[in-house]
Amino acid sequence: MEEKTKKLCGFIFAGVVLVGLVLAIVGMFIGEVTMTAGASVGGQSINTSTTVNLFEEGWGEMGAPSNVFAVISFIVLVVGLAAALVDAILRLFVKKNIKLLTLCAAIVSLVGAVLVLVSGIVLAGQFPDVNVPGMTVSYSIGIGGILAFIGGLLGGVCALLPAVGPFKE
């Protein structure tokens, strides 16, 4: 590949890492767990859903699960993506290619993305069941965990690509 093409690919990869970091940070502050409740009243079904944010009060109290694993997972993801962004800036503007930083940032980002997904699923599974006749309640991973997972996956892969294949400098 030509030098101009490699530099353009480097800017594209850095942009995707930045988008992944933004998605991970946004995912931290919107719903981590979604609660959906449905009931049948007079032949009509009524459904409602609400989200539980990661930094709301009440985690770990009165039967609610603890959010420590989810918070640590998000921190690992954000640190990995920030390191990947620093690596991209060093590679593009300072012309320093630190392969160990590239590999570590990509691996930490990918591991953080998987941890965020797992922590959201585990967190949703730890909520207590609601036993009300005629009403169903279910918990699932919220949009925040899914956004952070997608951002971490995209950012981790694009952080790794400059170190492998035709993009290798």
Secondary structure, 3 states (H helix, E strand, C coil): CCHHHHHHHHHHHHHHHHHHHHHHHHHHHCCCEEEEEEEEECCEEEEEEEEECCCCCCCCCCCCCCCHHHHHHHHHHHHHHHHHHHHHHHHHHHCCCCHHHHHHHHHHHHHHHHHHHHHHHHHHHCCCCCCCCCEEEEEEECHHHHHHHHHHHHHHHHHHHHHCHHHCC
